[in-house]
Each structure stands twice: as structure tokens, then as C-alpha cells.
């Protein structure tokens, strides 16, 4: 099975990785029949080195052979991020968000009642939403306590991303950003 092809910049990036150089035999025991002189020369990477079929060079039951077949079976899903310009190459943002939930889960083991757990969940959600919107959670919660009556009348105006505007419209100076 030949290597799947996709747009040239991504292909050049992928073909320069160590795993592919190892898999295709470009590091050790390079097969000279792929010298590119024949009429139907194989695809070449940006260093003008032919790219042979990795499954012909590696035994399928070896560790590297299993890794190559795993990669080729899932190729479309593994390269899906290449279709979206600016897609992150890592999942650090999602992992940071999950850290909050895991920390809260560990802390919630010590709630004594179901109501206490629900209140803790509510505050955890508010605090995390404030952090995502660049708002100081402590100042936000104080503002909610001070303006509980206005909050009860119109809760949509008191969300973390717009409560400062609501304070300014009511003539109260919001806390510094």
C-alpha cells in the first residue's frame, strides 16, 4: 500500500520526520532501485530522496511493521487536522480544561450532602467561566452578592462577560480589570 498523498507542504513536513525515514529505509539499507532514473520514478521528498513503499521494506509482524500498518489504516483520521488551517498540533487547551473538572471531582469527595455538592458544582462552574472570560472570580462573586436584587430581575445582564457593562450602565464603577 503506497503512502497516501495530500497537499505538498504537509507532505514535505511529513516525509521529513524520522519515523518515515526509518520506515522507508532511508536511514539504513536504502534500496538503490529507487534512484529515480526510471520512467515511472516513485514520489520524491523535498530532499530529492525517493520514497519507497514502507510495507515492502519492513516485515509486517515486526514492531515497526505493526506501527506502519496502524498508521496507514488510520491515515485519514490522523491527517484530518491538516485540512483545517491553524488547527493546533496538540490538545493542551482541552487538557487544561479537563484538569479543572478532575480537580473538582477530587475535591467533591468531601461534600457531606447532595445540596452541598450541587452548590460546589455551581461555584466551580462560575469560577471556571470567569477565568475563561478573563474576569477575576472573587470580584465577580462579590459584585453578584452586592447586586442580588438586580441580578434576580435580569440574570442575563450579570454574566461574567458582561457584568462590567451592567455596572457602568447603573452608574457604579466596576472593579479594575
C-alpha positions in Angstrom: 0.0 0.0 0.0 1.6 3.3 -1.1 1.9 6.3 1.2 -1.3 8.4 1.0 -0.8 11.8 -0.6 -2.0 15.2 0.4 -1.1 18.8 -0.2 2.6 19.4 -0.8 3.6 21.5 2.2 2.1 18.9 4.6 3.6 16.1 2.6 7.1 17.7 2.8 6.7 18.1 6.5 5.6 14.5 7.0 8.2 13.0 4.8 11.0 14.7 6.8 10.1 13.0 10.0 12.4 10.4 11.5 9.7 7.7 11.6 9.1 7.8 7.9 12.8 7.9 7.1 13.3 4.8 9.2 10.2 3.1 7.8 11.2 3.7 4.2 14.8 2.6 4.7 16.3 6.0 4.1 18.5 5.6 7.2 19.8 2.1 6.8 20.0 -0.2 3.9 18.5 2.1 1.3 17.4 0.2 -1.8 19.2 1.6 -4.8 16.4 0.5 -7.3 14.6 3.7 -6.2 17.2 6.0 -7.6 14.7 8.0 -9.7 16.2 7.3 -13.1 13.4 5.0 -14.3 10.5 6.4 -16.4 7.9 5.7 -13.6 10.0 7.1 -10.8 8.5 7.0 -7.3 7.5 10.2 -5.5 10.4 12.1 -4.0 10.5 14.2 -0.9 11.9 17.7 -0.8 15.5 16.4 -0.3 15.1 14.6 -3.7 15.2 11.2 -2.0 12.7 8.7 -3.4 10.0 7.5 -1.1 9.6 3.7 -1.5 6.6 1.8 -0.1 7.4 1.2 3.6 5.4 -2.0 3.7 7.8 -3.6 1.2 10.9 -2.7 3.2 9.7 -3.8 6.7 8.4 -7.2 7.9 4.7 -6.8 8.7 4.9 -8.6 12.1 7.8 -6.5 13.4 7.2 -3.7 15.7 7.8 -1.1 13.0 5.7 -3.0 10.6 2.8 -3.0 13.0 3.3 0.7 13.6 3.2 1.4 9.9 0.1 -0.6 9.2 -1.6 1.0 12.2 -0.7 4.4 10.8 -1.9 3.6 7.2 -5.2 2.1 8.4 -6.0 5.3 10.3 -4.3 7.7 7.8 -7.4 9.8 7.0 -8.2 10.4 10.7 -4.6 11.0 11.6 -4.2 13.7 8.9 -7.6 15.3 9.4 -6.1 18.3 11.2 -4.2 19.2 8.0 -7.5 20.2 6.4 -8.1 23.0 8.9 -5.7 25.9 8.6 -4.4 26.9 12.0 -5.5 23.7 13.8 -3.4 23.2 16.9 -1.0 20.3 16.8 -1.6 19.5 20.5 -4.5 19.3 22.8 -3.2 21.4 25.7 -6.2 23.7 25.8 -8.6 20.7 26.2 -6.3 19.1 28.8 -6.2 22.3 30.8 -10.0 22.4 30.8 -10.2 18.8 31.9 -7.7 19.5 34.8 -10.3 21.8 36.4 -13.0 19.1 36.2 -10.7 16.4 37.6 -9.6 18.6 40.5 -13.2 19.4 41.2 -14.1 15.7 41.2 -11.3 15.0 43.7 -12.5 17.8 45.9 -16.2 16.8 45.7 -15.5 13.6 47.6 -15.7 15.6 50.8 -19.2 17.1 50.4 -21.4 16.0 53.2 -24.8 16.5 51.4 -26.1 16.4 47.9 -27.2 20.0 48.2 -23.6 20.9 49.2 -22.3 19.1 46.2 -24.7 21.0 43.9 -23.6 24.4 45.4 -20.0 23.4 44.9 -20.7 22.5 41.3 -22.4 25.8 40.7 -19.5 27.8 42.2 -16.9 25.7 40.3 -18.8 26.4 37.0 -18.9 30.1 37.8 -15.3 30.3 38.7 -14.1 28.5 35.6 -16.4 30.6 33.4 -14.9 33.7 34.9 -11.3 32.5 34.3 -12.1 31.7 30.7 -13.5 35.2 30.2 -10.6 37.0 31.9 -12.6 38.1 34.9 -11.4 37.9 38.5 -13.8 35.3 40.0 -13.6 36.8 43.5 -14.6 40.3 42.3 -17.3 38.8 40.2 -18.9 36.9 43.1 -18.7 40.0 45.3 -20.5 42.0 42.6 -23.2 39.4 42.4 -23.7 39.5 46.2 -23.8 43.3 46.3 -26.4 43.5 43.5 -28.5 40.4 44.3 -31.8 42.3 43.6 -30.7 43.5 40.2 -29.4 40.0 39.5 -32.7 38.4 40.3 -34.6 40.8 37.9 -32.3 40.3 34.9 -29.7 37.5 35.2 -28.6 37.7 31.6 -27.0 41.1 32.3 -24.9 39.7 35.1 -22.9 37.1 33.2 -19.1 37.1 33.7 -18.5 38.5 30.2 -20.9 41.5 30.5 -21.4 42.3 34.2 -18.9 45.2 34.0 -21.0 46.9 31.3 -24.1 46.4 33.6 -22.3 48.1 36.5 -21.2 51.0 34.3 -24.8 51.5 33.0 -26.1 51.6 36.5 -23.6 54.3 37.4 -21.4 52.1 39.6 -17.8 51.9 38.8 -16.7 48.3 38.1 -13.7 46.8 39.8 -10.4 47.3 37.9 -9.7 44.7 35.2 
